[in-house]
Structure formats: C-alpha cells, structure tokens
Amino acid sequence: METVFAAFMASAERAPENAFLCAPPAPGRAYDPAGVEYTYGETRARVLALQALYRAGGYGPGTRVALQLGNRPDFFFHFLALNGLGAAIVPVNPDYRDDELLYLLTHSEADLVVSVPEDLARLRRVAVRREAPLAVIDSAAFPTSLPEPPRPPPDRVVRGAAALCGLLYTSGTTGRPKGCILTNEYYLTAGGWYRDLGGMIAIRPGEERILNPLPLFHMNCQAVTAVCVMLTQNCLVLPERFSPSRWWADVVASDATIVHYLGVVPPLLLNQPTSELERCHRLRFGLGAGVEPELHARFEERFGFPLIEVWGMTETGRIFADSYDPRQIATRAFGRPFGGFEAKVVNEDGWELPHGQEGELLVRAAGPNPRRGFFSGYLKNEAATEEAWAGGWFHSGDVVRQAADGMLYFVDRKKNIIRRAGENIAAAEIEAVLQAHEAVAQVAVLAAPDEIREEEVMACIVAMPGHEADAALAGELFAWCNERLAYYKAPGWILFVAALPTTGTQKVQKTQIFAAGEDPRTRAGAIDLRERKKRPR
C-alpha cells in the first residue's frame, strides 16, 4: 500500500461492518448531538461519492484543499476522497485569526476551502483578500459542481508514497507557522509505527476504540492515530474537543479502550469531583506527553489505567514511548531509541554528550537515508529545512538527557531554558512543581530580565477557583518551590493572570503572554520575591 486511501480501502474490504468513526453524544453540539457512528463500509460509500465530485471538478495530483471541519467525521470523508485522487489537504486551525488564516491560505497555495457552516462567512471574508481569491464551500451543502482549481495542473505529477498527502502547519509559538510537507510515506510510517510500538502499547486488530481529543490539524490525531486505526480495522473516537467535565461521559459512551492526552489533561481531571463514571470505563492505557511526574502515580491510582509517556514531533512522524515495564513514572522518561529510530544528545557545538548530561535531542532514521519517513521539508523554506537537518540529524530543539541504559528523559524545550547567574534552569521543572500545588490551575514559567543575574525565574499563574490570587498565595507558592527545588530555581517573580494563551493543542504560547519588547517585571500585579531567594547556609 502506497497511500492512505489504499490502506483505508483495504480495511473497508476486509471488515466493512467494523466501526471506523464515532462522535460521542454531546447535547447542544452543532452536528449529531445524539452521537453518530460510521462503519468502514458506510465511510467508503461517502468517500467514493465525494471523490466523484472532486474528480469532476478537476481536483487531483498537485491540487490542495484546505479543510476547516473541526473534529467532525466529515474531515475523513474529504481527506480520503482527496487522497485517493492524489490531491493534498491543508487542515485549518479554527482558532486562527483573520491574518493567520490569510497567511495559511496564501502560503499553502490552497485551491479550495471546505468549511463547516458556522465558519463560512469568516473564511469567505478572508479568502477574497488573497491575491488569487479563493472559493469557500459549505461542507453541509456540498455542491454537485465545484469551481475549477485556480492553478494550472503541475508539469510533473508525483503519485503513490512520495506524493504530498498533507501540509500541517506548526503551532507558530516562535513566529509564523512553518508548513510541514508530509507525504503518504510519512502518514503510513506514523500509523504503522504506533501499531508496532509494543510493550504495553498492544493494538488489537478490530478490537480498539481509540478516543483522541486532539485537533485534526495536529499530527497526533490525524496521522499517528487515524492511520493506525485504518491499518488495524479499528475505530477512532472524535469528541469535539477535550472537556474535563464531559471526559468520562465521552469515554464511557464511546466504549473507548485507549485514550490520548496532553500534559494539561491529567491535572484538570484530577481537579474534577469524583464521578461514578471514572471507574466504569474499560480503558487499557492512555498515550500522551507531559504528565507531571508528581501527578502520574496519583492519576493511575485514582482512575485505574496507565498513562504511557511518548515523545514525537510533526516533523518526525515516529514516536518514542516508555511502554515497557518497569515504567519510570516518577520521572520525565519517554522511552529508548529502537526499530531504526536513532537518537543522540549533543551540546551547543554539536558534540555528542556522555550519559547523564543535558543537551539537545537529535534524531534520524537508521540506514542510508536519515530522512526516511520524516517530513519532506518546510514549504518554501529550504534554509530552515537544511538548518533543522544540519549534520544529517534532525534537531528537535528539546533538551534531554540519556541514561546509560538508553532511556531518554525530557528536560525542556531549548528555548525555555532560563540562564540565571550561570545556572541553566529548565522552566518545565518549575512548572511541574507549581502545577502539583492545589491552588494552581495552570502555570507558565519564563525568563524575566535581571540586571545582576542576567535572567530571573518568573511564574505566570492561573489560580484555582476559591483561592485568592494575592501576595499571600505568592509567598505560599514560593515556599512550596523553595522546599522542593534548589533555591535559585524558585520564582523570583510571580504574576497571577486570568488565563494563559494557548494553541489549538493546548500548548501555552509563552511568546503571547507579554507584548514584544515589554518588560514582564513592569506588568501590574507582578510580585517581586527575589529577596527571599537565599542560598542555604
């Protein structure tokens, strides 16, 4: 099989009555509020019908269709129809503002936009601002005749495994999002990798119902999970979004056997009142990244299933996983290199570091082609692509350390390292400690300038309801950190905020907390705790 469409059709032929897509009940939702489920056979019929319309409209190899369909089953009807024709998709983040949308629709050179009804007006308003105005189609009233693609057919047609399957845009936390060029080979590698991870991650053909609340413009759900499901005749459960109050109702109603999570999910669920549904599930494991070590065991004990930590990026497709016992749940372990997915840890000069030392994680595929199965590059940005692949290894931007037995431990994003008086401090370590405090709902730690120490630790905190966000709580949180961390790691500044800006995948966008050029120390309400930071005698 060389395409995602071929993988789906093979499973539809083998198991047409198996469930493929499920949207659990959600009263008040704009679509299927009572819930809906589609078998492989039913999906195939819808896909082929749409495919005929796209083909008649001139969509095929070289064309690109932007999909703003949220987490609806419809996304896969269009994705598979277009993939079978050799066309590519450009998933749209529904949280994008107008300028971000215009950038994506222009940069991607999309030929058409398909949208949910409630977002049509906004997308049409933006699409006409493009130099080559773009048609926006209502997915709920899909026409029998489509406008022709505005671009001429390509001179050279690429088909099969090497053909462009999707353009996924990175979250853009450090600037304009980069368009990751992802081929059919990438998608099939990602899905097959998940299927074959092993250990506690055992995917049973035709028996799994995998609930993934992450958005479909993200590789986790759209490539890794969905393609794994297609390869194994299993079911993908698509809640509209993650909701802590609805989580257990979605899990139970959908009969999920596996769930996916991000680091923000465990603390939010632990903060929910006890529910009889939280032990009525049949979950075998959860798969995700970023659970705080202090919360990991508590989560598993309360809810009765393991959380398996993994590491991956849009660019890599493949993931590492700490899926073999004994798991190291009191740490930030995320697995060992295996199966031809190689890793090494290097310093700023690119020299490989001894075990136990912290440095940047570099990864590649074993063999003569280190980029095999990875993204094919950043669209229209060859310089960034080559920089990411300097020396024949993909530079992740993550700071990790590796033990003598090969286990890799996450430390922080390279850009989130705070340099204070000669000490390198990982923001994630401080965030983990603060997140474990009962008064903290959400936290982002970043560097504030300091005239004496170069940088100082600053914590931006959303307080839990019922806790007064004042100087007394700031002092309590400082003491909490000071008891658990080296003195220089405790926050020198604390700022209580009503909310933190996040991406569609719930990653905090630290660059948007303060305006460009703003000194965070001058923000009204910033509490100076530097005098309390003293080296123990």
C-alpha positions in Angstrom: 0.0 0.0 0.0 1.4 3.4 -1.0 -1.4 5.8 0.0 -3.6 6.4 3.0 -6.6 5.9 0.7 -5.3 2.4 -0.2 -4.8 1.5 3.4 -8.4 2.6 4.3 -9.9 0.7 1.3 -8.1 -2.5 2.2 -9.6 -2.4 5.7 -13.0 -1.5 4.3 -12.8 -4.5 2.1 -11.6 -6.8 4.9 -14.0 -5.5 7.7 -16.8 -3.4 6.2 -19.0 -3.8 9.3 -16.4 -2.6 11.8 -16.9 0.8 13.3 -14.4 3.3 11.9 -15.5 6.8 13.2 -17.5 7.7 16.3 -18.6 11.0 17.6 -19.9 10.5 21.2 -23.2 12.3 22.2 -22.9 16.0 23.0 -26.2 17.8 23.7 -26.2 21.2 22.0 -23.4 20.4 19.5 -24.0 21.8 16.0 -23.7 18.4 14.4 -25.1 15.0 15.5 -25.8 16.0 19.2 -27.1 12.5 19.9 -23.8 11.0 18.7 -23.1 9.1 15.4 -21.0 6.2 14.3 -19.9 5.1 10.8 -18.6 1.7 9.7 -15.9 1.2 7.2 -18.4 0.3 4.6 -20.6 3.4 5.2 -17.5 5.6 5.2 -16.3 4.1 1.9 -19.6 4.9 0.2 -19.4 8.5 1.4 -15.8 8.8 0.4 -16.4 7.5 -3.1 -19.4 9.8 -3.7 -17.3 12.8 -2.7 -14.4 11.6 -4.8 -16.5 11.6 -7.9 -17.5 15.2 -7.3 -13.9 16.3 -6.7 -12.7 14.4 -9.8 -15.4 16.0 -11.9 -14.2 19.4 -10.6 -10.7 18.9 -11.7 -9.1 18.1 -8.4 -6.2 15.6 -8.5 -2.4 15.4 -8.3 -0.9 18.8 -7.4 -4.1 20.4 -6.0 -4.6 21.3 -2.4 -7.8 21.7 -0.5 -7.9 23.5 2.9 -10.3 21.7 5.4 -11.8 23.6 8.3 -14.0 20.8 9.5 -13.0 20.7 13.2 -13.0 17.3 14.7 -16.1 16.1 12.7 -16.2 12.7 10.9 -16.7 14.7 7.7 -13.0 15.6 7.8 -12.1 12.0 7.0 -14.7 11.7 4.2 -12.9 14.6 2.4 -9.4 13.6 3.4 -9.8 10.1 2.0 -11.6 11.2 -1.1 -8.9 13.7 -2.0 -6.0 11.4 -1.1 -7.4 8.8 -3.4 -7.2 11.3 -6.3 -3.7 12.3 -5.4 -4.7 15.7 -4.0 -3.4 17.1 -0.7 -5.2 18.6 2.3 -4.3 21.7 4.3 -6.0 21.3 7.7 -7.0 24.7 9.2 -6.8 25.6 12.8 -10.3 27.1 13.6 -8.7 29.3 16.3 -6.7 31.2 13.7 -7.4 35.0 13.5 -8.0 36.5 10.1 -4.4 37.4 9.4 -3.2 33.9 10.4 -5.9 32.4 8.1 -4.8 34.7 5.2 -1.2 33.6 5.7 -2.1 29.9 5.7 -4.3 30.1 2.6 -1.7 32.2 0.7 1.4 30.3 1.8 -0.1 26.9 1.2 -1.4 27.9 -2.3 -4.7 26.2 -1.5 -7.1 25.7 -4.4 -10.3 25.4 -2.4 -11.6 25.7 1.1 -14.2 23.4 2.6 -15.7 24.7 5.8 -18.3 24.0 8.5 -21.4 26.2 8.1 -20.8 28.3 11.1 -17.3 29.4 9.9 -18.2 30.1 6.2 -18.6 33.9 6.5 -15.3 34.4 8.2 -13.4 32.2 5.8 -15.0 33.9 2.8 -14.1 37.3 4.2 -10.5 36.2 4.4 -10.4 34.2 1.2 -11.3 37.1 -1.0 -8.3 39.1 0.4 -5.9 36.6 -1.3 -4.2 37.8 -4.4 -5.9 34.9 -6.2 -9.3 34.9 -4.5 -10.4 31.5 -3.2 -13.7 29.7 -3.3 -15.1 28.5 0.1 -17.5 25.6 0.1 -20.1 24.6 2.7 -19.5 21.1 3.8 -23.1 20.6 4.8 -24.4 21.7 1.4 -21.7 20.3 -0.8 -22.4 21.3 -4.4 -22.6 18.8 -7.3 -20.4 21.1 -9.4 -17.2 22.5 -7.9 -15.2 25.6 -9.1 -12.1 24.7 -11.1 -8.8 24.9 -9.3 -7.3 28.4 -9.8 -3.8 27.0 -10.5 -2.9 25.0 -13.6 -2.1 21.3 -13.3 1.6 20.7 -12.4 4.1 19.8 -15.1 5.3 16.9 -13.1 2.9 14.6 -11.3 4.0 12.7 -8.2 2.0 9.7 -7.2 2.0 7.0 -4.6 4.1 7.0 -1.4 6.1 10.1 -2.4 3.0 12.2 -3.2 2.1 15.1 -1.0 -0.6 14.0 1.4 -1.0 16.9 3.8 0.5 20.3 4.7 0.5 20.6 8.5 1.4 24.0 10.0 3.4 24.1 13.2 1.9 26.0 16.1 3.9 29.1 15.5 4.9 29.8 19.0 8.1 31.5 17.8 6.9 33.2 14.6 5.0 32.5 11.5 3.9 28.8 11.4 6.0 26.6 9.1 4.3 24.3 6.6 5.5 20.7 7.1 5.4 18.8 3.8 4.0 15.3 4.6 3.8 12.5 2.1 1.8 9.3 2.0 5.0 7.6 3.2 5.1 9.8 6.3 1.5 9.0 7.2 1.8 5.3 6.7 5.1 5.3 8.6 3.4 7.2 11.5 0.4 4.9 11.7 2.4 1.7 11.3 4.9 2.9 14.0 2.0 3.4 16.5 0.7 -0.1 15.6 4.0 -1.7 16.2 5.3 0.1 19.3 5.0 -2.9 21.5 5.1 -3.5 25.3 2.0 -2.1 27.0 1.0 -0.5 23.6 -0.6 -3.5 22.0 -3.1 -2.6 19.3 -5.6 -5.4 18.8 -7.0 -5.5 15.2 -10.7 -4.9 15.1 -11.0 -4.5 18.9 -9.8 -1.0 19.8 -11.8 2.2 20.1 -9.2 5.0 20.4 -10.5 8.3 21.8 -8.3 11.2 20.7 -9.5 14.7 21.7 -6.6 16.4 20.0 -7.5 18.5 16.9 -7.3 17.1 13.4 -4.9 19.8 12.3 -2.4 18.1 14.5 -0.3 15.0 13.5 -1.1 13.1 16.7 -4.8 12.5 15.8 -4.8 12.9 12.0 -1.6 10.9 11.1 -0.5 8.7 14.0 -3.8 7.7 15.5 -6.1 7.8 12.4 -3.8 5.9 10.2 -3.0 3.3 12.9 -6.8 2.8 13.1 -7.1 2.4 9.4 -4.3 -0.2 9.3 -5.9 -2.3 12.1 -9.7 -2.1 11.2 -10.3 -0.2 14.5 -12.4 2.8 15.5 -11.4 6.4 16.0 -13.5 8.3 18.6 -13.7 12.0 17.9 -15.0 14.2 20.7 -15.5 17.8 19.5 -12.7 18.9 22.0 -11.3 18.0 25.4 -13.7 18.9 28.2 -12.8 17.9 31.7 -16.4 17.9 32.8 -17.5 15.7 29.9 -14.4 13.5 29.6 -15.7 10.4 31.5 -19.1 10.6 29.8 -17.4 10.6 26.4 -15.1 7.7 27.4 -18.0 5.6 28.7 -20.5 6.4 26.0 -18.0 5.7 23.2 -16.8 2.4 24.9 -13.2 3.6 24.4 -10.3 1.2 25.1 -7.4 3.7 24.6 -7.3 7.5 25.1 -4.8 10.2 24.1 -3.9 13.1 26.3 -1.6 16.1 26.7 0.1 17.2 29.9 -2.8 19.7 30.7 -5.3 16.8 30.8 -4.3 14.8 34.0 -4.3 17.8 36.4 -7.6 19.0 35.0 -9.2 15.6 35.5 -7.7 15.2 39.0 -9.2 18.5 39.9 -12.7 17.3 38.9 -15.1 16.0 41.7 -15.2 12.2 42.0 -17.6 10.7 39.5 -19.1 7.2 39.3 -18.2 7.2 35.6 -14.5 7.5 36.2 -14.3 3.8 37.2 -16.9 2.5 34.7 -14.6 2.5 31.7 -12.7 -0.3 30.0 -9.6 1.7 29.2 -6.4 -0.3 28.7 -4.0 2.7 28.6 -3.6 6.3 27.8 -1.0 7.7 25.4 0.4 11.2 25.6 3.1 13.5 26.7 3.8 15.9 29.5 2.1 14.5 32.6 3.8 15.9 35.6 5.8 13.2 37.5 4.2 14.2 40.8 0.8 13.6 39.4 1.5 10.4 37.4 1.1 7.8 40.1 -1.9 9.6 41.7 -3.7 9.7 38.3 -3.2 6.0 37.7 -4.3 5.0 41.2 -7.4 7.1 41.1 -8.6 6.2 37.6 -7.2 2.7 37.2 -5.3 2.7 33.9 -1.7 3.6 33.0 -0.5 6.7 31.2 2.3 5.9 28.8 4.5 8.9 28.0 5.8 9.4 24.5 7.8 11.9 22.5 7.3 13.0 18.9 7.0 16.0 16.6 5.2 16.8 13.5 8.5 16.6 11.6 9.4 13.1 12.9 6.2 11.1 12.5 7.7 8.3 14.6 7.5 8.5 18.4 9.4 7.2 21.3 7.4 5.5 24.2 8.1 4.4 27.7 5.9 1.4 27.2 7.8 -1.4 28.8 7.8 -2.2 32.5 9.1 -1.1 34.8 7.9 2.3 33.6 9.6 5.3 35.2 6.5 7.3 36.1 8.2 9.4 38.8 10.4 10.9 36.1 10.1 12.5 32.6 11.2 9.3 30.9 9.8 8.9 27.4 11.5 5.8 26.0 14.6 4.4 24.3 15.7 4.5 20.7 14.5 1.4 18.8 13.5 0.0 15.5 15.8 2.1 13.4 14.7 5.4 15.1 18.0 6.7 16.3 18.8 9.4 18.8 21.8 11.2 20.3 22.3 14.1 22.8 24.6 16.9 21.8 26.0 20.2 23.2 25.8 23.6 21.6 28.7 22.8 19.3 27.1 19.5 18.1 29.4 17.2 20.1 27.7 14.1 21.5 27.5 14.2 25.3 28.2 11.5 27.8 25.3 9.7 29.5 23.6 11.8 32.2 24.4 15.2 30.7 21.7 17.5 29.3 21.8 18.6 25.7 19.7 18.9 22.6 18.0 15.7 21.2 18.8 14.8 17.6 17.0 12.0 15.8 17.2 10.3 12.4 16.2 7.1 10.6 18.9 4.4 10.5 20.4 3.5 7.2 21.5 5.4 4.1 18.5 7.8 4.1 18.3 9.5 7.6 15.1 11.4 6.5 13.1 8.3 5.5 9.6 8.6 6.9 10.2 12.1 8.3 8.6 15.3 6.9 9.9 16.2 3.5 10.8 19.8 4.4 9.3 23.1 5.3 7.3 24.5 2.4 9.1 27.4 0.6 11.8 27.4 3.3 14.7 25.3 2.2 17.1 27.2 4.6 15.1 26.2 7.6 14.8 22.6 6.4 18.6 22.3 6.0 19.2 24.0 9.3 16.9 21.5 11.0 18.9 18.7 9.3 22.4 20.0 9.9 24.9 17.2 10.1 22.4 14.6 8.9 20.4 14.6 12.1 17.0 16.3 12.8 17.5 18.9 15.5 14.4 18.7 17.8 15.0 21.8 19.9 14.3 19.7 23.0 16.7 19.5 25.9 17.0 15.9 27.2 19.4 13.6 29.0 20.1 10.0 28.3 20.9 7.3 30.9 23.4 4.5 30.4 20.6 2.1 29.6 19.5 4.3 26.7 16.4 5.8 28.4 15.7 9.3 27.4 14.4 11.9 29.8 12.7 15.2 28.8 14.1 18.3 30.4 12.6 21.2 28.5 12.3 23.0 25.2 15.7 24.5 24.4 14.1 28.0 24.2 12.6 27.5 27.7 16.0 27.3 29.4 16.5 30.2 31.8 20.1 31.3 32.4 20.4 32.7 35.9 23.8 33.6 37.3 25.5 30.9 35.3 22.9 28.2 36.2 20.8 26.7 33.4 17.2 26.3 34.8 14.5 24.3 33.0 11.2 26.1 33.1 9.4 22.7 32.8 10.9 21.5 36.1 9.5 24.6 38.0 6.1 24.3 36.2 5.9 20.7 37.3 6.4 21.6 41.0 3.9 24.5 40.8 1.3 22.5 38.9 1.3 20.0 41.8 0.0 22.7 44.3 -3.7 22.6 44.9 -4.0 26.4 44.3 -2.6 26.3 40.8 -4.8 25.6 37.8 -2.3 26.5 35.1 1.2 27.9 35.0 3.9 29.1 32.6 7.4 29.8 33.7 9.7 32.1 31.6 12.7 34.3 31.9 12.5 37.9 33.1 15.5 40.2 32.6 17.7 40.8 35.6 20.4 43.4 35.8 22.6 41.4 38.2 21.9 37.7 37.3 21.2 38.0 33.6 17.8 36.4 33.9 15.4 35.6 36.7 12.6 33.0 37.0 9.1 34.4 36.5 6.0 32.3 37.0 2.7 33.3 35.4 -0.1 31.5 37.3 -3.8 31.0 36.9 -5.2 30.3 40.4 -7.8 27.6 41.1 -11.3 28.9 41.9 -11.6 29.5 45.6 -8.0 30.7 46.1 -7.2 34.4 46.4 -4.6 35.4 43.9 -2.7 37.7 46.2 0.7 38.3 47.8 0.0 35.7 50.5 -0.6 33.0 47.9 2.5 34.1 46.0 4.5 33.7 49.2 3.0 30.2 49.8 3.9 29.1 46.3 7.4 30.5 46.6 7.8 28.4 49.8 6.4 25.4 48.1 9.0 25.6 45.4 11.8 26.5 47.7 11.2 23.4 49.7 11.4 21.2 46.6 13.9 22.8 44.3 17.4 24.4 44.6 17.0 27.9 45.9 17.9 29.6 42.6 15.1 27.8 40.8 12.3 29.2 42.9 10.3 32.0 41.2 11.8 35.5 41.7 8.7 36.9 40.2 5.1 35.7 40.3 2.3 37.2 38.3 -1.3 36.0 38.7 -3.3 36.1 35.4 -6.9 35.3 34.5 -5.8 32.9 31.6 -2.9 31.9 29.6 -2.8 32.0 25.7 -2.7 28.5 24.2 -2.5 26.9 20.8 -5.2 24.6 19.5 -3.4 21.7 21.1 -3.4 23.4 24.5 0.3 24.3 24.4 0.9 27.6 26.3 2.1 30.3 23.9 4.6 31.9 26.2 5.5 34.5 23.5 2.0 35.9 23.6 1.8 36.4 27.4 3.7 39.7 27.1 3.9 42.2 24.2 7.1 42.3 22.1 9.6 44.4 24.0 7.6 44.5 27.2 9.5 44.0 30.4 7.4 41.4 32.3 8.5 42.8 35.6 6.6 46.0 35.0 3.2 44.3 34.4 0.7 45.5 37.0 0.4 42.9 39.7 3.9 41.4 39.3 5.1 40.3 42.8 8.8 40.6 43.5 10.1 37.7 45.5 13.8 38.0 44.8 14.8 38.9 48.3 13.5 35.5 49.5 15.9 33.6 47.3 18.8 32.8 49.5 21.4 30.1 49.4 21.1 27.8 52.4 23.8 28.3 55.0 
